[in-house]
């Protein structure tokens, strides 16, 4: 899914999840296996698998109970996940972002920390991400036009400390 989406593209994924990790002895139970219960990931594992696949910005679309077996609760969970914007190189052009609230501080999937109503310097990729769903409306992104400064590298905009605490 991630390969065919362009930056900012959205995938909607639905699966059966459990309230916690399924114990090995329950995973070996043929009745539970045959009814598709033992293959369920815990919610944390479901999100971790999507994050490992390169998605960000997880938003719950729907969740409904699916059943209960041997003390586990199962639900059908539908999430929206987004492909991050990635340019050829991470550029700092004087952009900043202000988180509007209501929380005192939030951290995005890239590890940038935004304190309510405090401007944070960000790179071009982060600026594009925060201006698009699911972040749009929660941030004001202010471009300050100046010559581009490449801050590419394995850590992207965090390599210079811009946007990170």
Secondary structure, DSSP 8 states (H G I E B T S, - for coil): -TTTS-TT-EEEEEEEEESS---HHHHT-HHHHHTT-TT-EEHHHHHHHHHHTTEEEEEEEEEEEEEEETTEEEEEEEEEEEE----SS-EESS-EEEE--SSSEEE-TT--EEETT--EE--HHHHHHHTSTTTBTTEEEE------EE--STTGGGGGTTT--
